[in-house]
Amino acid sequence: MKRKRYVQVGLGGRSFMYTEAFVGTMKASCELVGLCDNNRGRMELRNQQIAELWKGKPVPVYSDRRFDAMIREQKPEVVVVTTKDCFHDKYIVRAMELGCDVITEKPMTIDAKKCQRIIDTAHKTGRTVRVTFNYRYSPPRTQVKDLLMKGIIGEVISVDFHWLLNTDHGADYFRRWHREKKNSGGLMVHKATHHFDLVNWWLSAQPVEVMAMGARRFYGSESGMAERYGLQGHAERCHGCRHGKKCHFFLNLEKNPNMKRGYLDCERYDGYFRDRCVFGKTMDIEDTMNLVVRYDSGAFMSYSLNAFVPWEGYKIAFNGTKGRLEHDCIESVYISGDGRVQGGTIPQGTRIRHYPHFKPVRDIPVWQSKGGHGGGDMPLIVNLFSPNPPRDPYLRAAGVADGALSILVGVAANKSMRIGRPVRIDQLVKNIPQVRRTPIKKW
Ligand SMILES: NC(=O)c1ccc[n+]([C@@H]2O[C@H](COP(=O)([O-])OP(=O)(O)OC[C@H]3O[C@@H](n4cnc5c(N)ncnc54)[C@H](O)[C@@H]3O)[C@@H](O)[C@H]2O)c1
């Protein structure tokens, strides 16, 4: 069988899963032919890992300035983009212009202008963009889709959705590049793109209008929290900070071999610090956000995201014409790139409960999940890279329109927080292609 040729751009924590597929689990159908990053250390590290873990041969490496040369010389069919969010558009657009299809990590991009460039280039070139919404593939989330499609609560009239990020993984966004909106679009885009995509897909609906309020109250130098914890005089990063023993948020890059090799040892190439103080300066993202969203199906959603909570996961309830469906989930504790399973579901904290109108309530046994992001990572990889993925009644494969419609809720929320008024999605980006929607039984 002729193997498909792939290159990867952006070689941080998330990219490892794709390398593992190309040189390990999916190597019968995939060939990794190039690696690109702006950090030479992480490119060299990836080739060391390929040799150590899979006894593989080194893959040609290219600095970010030589991306075009990589495409010309290695002739990939598909470019996998896992850089910092703010550079996704640059590589997605250029890859399509050079004749490649694209697989990109979420968020597809971070603002309306970059999103328009991607949409326009996809129309112009006819190339495809897949956005890797792994949550859709997580068994309990697929099960919720299954139940809604079957019309278990009829037509959905409103949704209450509350996502909690904890003081491990949630706090970590305030240490890394994510803490500046120019890099990530803030948590409304970077993180909530997952949540808004789930709702668009669960409801088979498109967001129309967004009203939002938010602030940063817990992290940062102005919150007063460092002083409440007695951390006066803290350093601007954990490495070398005198409060190491006393601070709940201290991250020891030296102690974790993955973090040391991937970030601390690579600082000398790009000056990027992975462990900036969560109570430091130079951050502008919110840690508490509240939204109301209106959908083209007529449904409304009230949504909140809080990033400083003792546990991580979410509570969602769908209120429909035939009853109410509740789904709660507690996720495992980790921080990105520390080697632990990312966002696994805790079985005893995950439930689906059905309240039909005029009949008794019942708990529905939850589809079991194992592995990263609620068990979504592995089925996603199989779907992306197997030569003949099975037919999917849930239409989980997300394209450029899904990528756009999920980030645009967050982009609209950012704008609404700024101007203090509701924002319409159709005024942000034009010519978004039609999304293929699953039918929902309404009665
Ligand atoms: N789907 C998920 O559940 C999930 C989970 C984690 C991360 N992600 C996404 O994956 C992407 C990467 O996240 P991460 O946690 O690996 O971050 P990271 O900081 O560990 O890695 C980012 C990499 O991009 C490289 N990079 C930065 N600027 C670049 C440029 N101009 N050109 C080329 N490379 C550049 C960095 O050197 C680094 O190697 C993000 O978009 C993030 O949203 C998705």
The ligand as an ORCA input file, in Angstrom:
! r2SCAN-3c Opt
* xyz 0 1
  N      -7.101     19.007     21.092
  C      -6.563     19.084     22.287
  O      -7.111     18.533     23.210
  C      -5.286     19.857     22.482
  C      -4.505     19.645     23.636
  C      -3.323     20.384     23.786
  C      -2.968     21.309     22.815
  N      -3.749     21.498     21.721
  C      -3.367     22.492     20.681
  O      -2.116     22.111     20.116
  C      -1.339     23.270     19.772
  C       0.031     23.159     20.444
  O      -0.131     23.159     21.840
  P       1.023     22.603     22.798
  O       0.386     22.363     24.112
  O       1.756     21.519     22.113
  O       1.958     23.913     22.915
  P       3.543     23.962     23.068
  O       3.884     25.318     23.510
  O       4.012     22.801     23.858
  O       4.040     23.729     21.568
  C       3.939     24.696     20.544
  C       5.076     24.466     19.551
  O       4.935     25.410     18.472
  C       6.238     25.903     18.184
  N       6.116     27.197     17.513
  C       5.850     28.407     18.078
  N       5.860     29.365     17.136
  C       6.123     28.748     15.957
  C       6.260     29.201     14.619
  N       6.104     30.482     14.277
  N       6.531     28.296     13.655
  C       6.688     26.979     13.966
  N       6.577     26.501     15.217
  C       6.300     27.373     16.194
  C       6.925     25.973     19.540
  O       8.329     26.060     19.437
  C       6.458     24.676     20.151
  O       7.308     23.614     19.819
  C      -2.153     24.474     20.240
  O      -2.820     25.030     19.153
  C      -3.151     23.891     21.226
  O      -4.384     24.593     21.223
  C      -4.873     20.774     21.535
*
